[in-house]
Each structure stands twice: as C-alpha cells, then as structure tokens.
Amino acid sequence: MKYDVIVVGAGPAGSSMAGLLAKDGHRVLVLEQAVFPRFKIGESLLPAELPVFEALGFAPAGAAVDKAGADFLDEQSGQFARFNFCDALPGTRGHAYQVDRATFDRALAEHVQALGVELRFETRVRAVRASEHAADVELESGETLQARYVVDATGRERLLCRQHKTFERLEGFGLAAVWAHFEGLSDEAEHELHVEGLGNITVLMLERGWGWVIPLPGRRLSVGFVSAEKGVVSEEFWEETYAASPKLQRLTRGARRSPLQRAGDYSFKNTLPSGARWGCVGDARAFLDPVFSSGVAFAMDSALEGARLLSSALKEGREADPTLLAPLTRKMEHAYHVFGALLHSFYHTRLVEHLFFHDEPNPELRAGLISVLAGDVWRDDNKFQQMILRSARRSERRRAPAPAV
Ligand SMILES: Cc1cc2nc3c(=O)[nH]c(=O)nc-3n(C[C@H](O)[C@H](O)[C@H](O)COP(=O)(O)OP(=O)(O)OC[C@H]3O[C@@H](n4cnc5c(N)ncnc54)[C@H](O)[C@@H]3O)c2cc1C
C-alpha cells in the first residue's frame, strides 16, 4: 500500500498530525479541498500550542506577532483585567502568538511537506469507508485511495460526523459571531496594541455578548463580536457595537475595513470520534466556543496525542484496533469539560465581575485561572480548575431530573 495514513484537511490539526507521523517515518498523504493561502478565523493562539511547534520543529515567524496574555475590558464600567501567561502556575508556558491564519496555515503545511508529507490541494474528499480490514477514501473526482488508517481533520465541516450522523449540539455558549479585519493601522494604534497592550487579545465585555480585538502582523487588527442572544448578528449589531467602543474608534482611526464575515451555530461535539482504522482530530472532534481561544490549541494538542498513539500502533501493526484512540478521547473529554465549565461560568454567572475584575483576587486562584487560559488543563494541582469543575458538577446535579421513586 502506498500510504500508511491519509489525513483529510490541512488546517492546524491535519498538518500537525501529518507532520508528526512523517517525522516518525510513516508515509502520509494530506488531502485539502482549498488552495492555500485561504482565509480562516481563529487567530489568537495559546501557550498550549508551543510543545506541538517544538515537536514539529516549526516556528510561525512572519505569520505571527507575540502575545503575552489576555485582557478583559468593560468600557461602560471602566473595569479592566490583564492576565499575562508568565503569571500562571509554575510549569505553564509564558507566551503565545497572534497569527494571520492564511499565512500561518500555509507556513505549517509547507513545513510538514518538507518533513516528507505529500499534500494535494484542490482535492475534496466525499466519503471514507473504513473497517477492520481496509480504509478507503473516496474523492469528489471519483478516484478512490487506500491507506492503513484515515484521519479526519476537516474542522467544523466534520466529514465523518456528518457521514455517521453523530452530531450533538452544545447549548449555552455564544450563539453567533460577526467580524472584520482592519488594515493600515496608525503608529499610535500599533503602539497601543503591541507596546502598551503587549500583543494581547482584548475581550470586550458587551451588554449582549462580548467582542475580540486581536492584533495581527502587518499593521492589521481582527475585530469580532459574539452574541449570546439569538438572531442579533446583523450589520446593525456590528455598527452599533463598533460605534459604542472608544477603544475600537481609537485603534481603527484611518484604517480600512474588510467586508463583514459571519459564523453561527458552531458549538458541537462529535459523539463518535474514532473507530477501526479511522480517527478525528481538531474541530472534527468538537468545538466549544471562541471566547477563550482554545480552538487551535485543542486542534494541535489532539494531533500530538493522536500521532503518538497512531505512530506506535502502525509500527506494531495494531492500527485496526477500534479502541486505539480511546486515550485521546479521554484526554480531550477532560479538556472540553474544563473549558465547558469555564464557559458556563463566563456566560451564566458573574465570574468576570467577581474574579476577573476583582481588585485583590486570591493569588493562587488567579495563577490557576491563567494556567487554564493558557490551555494548560492537564495538571492536578490547579485549585481554580478544581473549583470551576466542582461548581459545574453542582449545576449539572441541579439541572438533572429528580430520580423516579
Ligand atoms: C468565530 C470564531 C472565532 C474563533 N477564534 C479563535 C481564536 O481566536 N483562537 C483559536 O485558537 N481558535 C479560534 N476559533 C476556532 C478555530 O477556528 C478552530 O478551532 C481551528 O481552525 C481548528 O483547526 P482544525 O485544523 O481542526 O480545522 P480547520 O482549521 O477548519 O481546517 C480544516 C481544513 O479541512 C479542509 N476540509 C474540510 N472538509 C474537507 C474535505 N471534505 N476534503 C478535503 N479537505 C477538507 C478545510 O478546507 C480546512 O482547510 C474560532 C472559531 C470561530 C467560529
């Protein structure tokens, strides 16, 4: 057989998985429907990606600017909080990047090609037929390719989730987003974003949701608003929210705005993320919500763990085992659980007011919160993480129907 693994999708999850497997000596083909560079949202990265960059030997260089942490700002009340990753619990990585995804995804794809991955652009996969005996990939062109294993890294297009009808909608988070890029920022804006602002993302607390302000390379800025209510991501919602923000007016003075783009109904879970000779990584497994920028981190972390499990199975001829990726499922379920609890507190409690904007927060809880914001969720010494998980369990118990008597 020509290929050990066929990966569908060349986003951060697919390219990382392919590159790590190729580094380990496996023959890998990536099939990507688009031509790169192509636009993608998901520009604010976390320190949790750094171990994956290192494992791949990849540096985002020109596609990225440095990000020290995350700022939260309520312009109406004037409340502000800055969480720099270097103030997290010991062991959490201390910095991250903001990236232009078109350039970043292309640079990562080129990097993994140099590691030996074969990549075909403009190749859309129609279906995957996998069993304990074989794995076939059917292309839109009518061609069928075989491999010992197939990885679904198709992002929110979730090829296998659709094919198997294993979609579960996640309720209770932000409902829809509208965003634009601004180009040609002034010297003053660049100073405010990168010198005073340390390259941080700013999360704007809004009456009807929240907004993101993400500095990008090349004097550009990504601005988006997320609504927690149904049906309000209209152009008027954008215009009103943008006009009401002194920070945005200041930062974008004299800059050119791109057309608005929108996304909605994005919070979901694939209830069957792997089987015999196939597995999903990245958003094809689940996507929760954009507010804490966990998407690319979880995409790359799932690829790192998936590649580790699959690589040794391929060497030992165990790749048909349907339980091969069960440890990956446990690892990612834990991550979704922690972020799900944080998101629930963000959208439905006064977490931001009581903890984020608190003048003298408990230092241990604050450091623990920053570790979670950095995506460092697989540790057992984080009191903040334990606290939000306990509180999530209490609300689940309250929501559960009373047992029948
Ligand atoms: C509004 C919004 C804001 C966000 N902001 C952030 C943020 O600030 N930070 C962050 O980390 N994340 C953010 N995210 C999430 C982020 O976009 C994703 O988590 C991330 O892109 C997932 O990477 P991936 O590799 O799994 O999938 P993707 O990046 O979506 O890549 C999937 C690839 O598969 C290809 N593909 C799909 N179907 C097929 C097919 N049938 N055949 C061949 N190729 C196919 C696609 O063309 C694409 O290139 C945001 C998401 C939303 C909705």
The ligand as a Gaussian input file, in Angstrom:
#p B3LYP/6-31G(d) Opt

LIG

0 1
 C      -15.954000      32.989000      15.353000
 C      -14.786000      32.095000      15.693000
 C      -13.627000      32.646000      16.248000
 C      -12.553000      31.807000      16.582000
 N      -11.445000      32.346000      17.198000
 C      -10.431000      31.523000      17.586000
 C       -9.268000      32.051000      18.226000
 O       -9.119000      33.257000      18.435000
 N       -8.292000      31.176000      18.586000
 C       -8.393000      29.829000      18.343000
 O       -7.485000      29.067000      18.716000
 N       -9.470000      29.321000      17.716000
 C      -10.481000      30.126000      17.340000
 N      -11.546000      29.592000      16.670000
 C      -11.547000      28.150000      16.381000
 C      -10.620000      27.801000      15.210000
 O      -11.090000      28.416000      14.028000
 C      -10.623000      26.278000      15.007000
 O      -10.660000      25.626000      16.266000
 C       -9.398000      25.758000      14.258000
 O       -9.293000      26.332000      12.981000
 C       -9.497000      24.218000      14.134000
 O       -8.455000      23.705000      13.364000
 P       -8.694000      22.360000      12.509000
 O       -7.375000      22.050000      11.897000
 O       -9.370000      21.360000      13.339000
 O       -9.745000      22.772000      11.381000
 P       -9.686000      23.898000      10.243000
 O       -8.733000      24.971000      10.604000
 O      -11.100000      24.276000       9.984000
 O       -9.110000      23.122000       8.980000
 C       -9.869000      22.142000       8.325000
 C       -9.373000      22.006000       6.876000
 O      -10.042000      20.901000       6.278000
 C      -10.388000      21.236000       4.938000
 N      -11.523000      20.364000       4.548000
 C      -12.776000      20.358000       5.086000
 N      -13.544000      19.410000       4.504000
 C      -12.760000      18.805000       3.577000
 C      -12.982000      17.729000       2.654000
 N      -14.173000      17.104000       2.577000
 N      -11.956000      17.356000       1.849000
 C      -10.741000      17.970000       1.907000
 N      -10.483000      18.996000       2.779000
 C      -11.473000      19.402000       3.597000
 C      -10.741000      22.715000       5.019000
 O      -10.633000      23.334000       3.741000
 C       -9.697000      23.229000       6.036000
 O       -8.523000      23.696000       5.388000
 C      -12.636000      30.411000      16.335000
 C      -13.792000      29.865000      15.760000
 C      -14.862000      30.688000      15.445000
 C      -16.094000      30.079000      14.841000

